[in-house]
Amino acid sequence: MIAVASIGYIYDHGIWPLQISFGEIGHEVTVDEMLEGRGHAALLVDQLVALVCGMICTDTPIELIRPIPPGVAARLVRAGFYVALI
């Protein structure tokens, strides 16, 4: 399980990449509550990839905020996303 602190869009030079931050922020909550900023959610890497696939299309860039749990970037790239490590 990995702790996902937040998932959201950020405006950056004319584009809106999906930004994902990791870590335990606040208490553990459901994914819906994490998306609302109420805490962090604990997910398997496959669950995170499935969530992202359900939120965006593959031409939307993704920014992963360090520290990045092992396997996350590789799984998103295999799913067809462009991933930047920040």
Summary of the structure (lengths in Angstrom):
residues: 86
radius of gyration: 12.0
end to end distance: 21.3
largest distance: 33.8
contacts: 235
relative contact order: 0.23
helix: 27%
strand: 31%
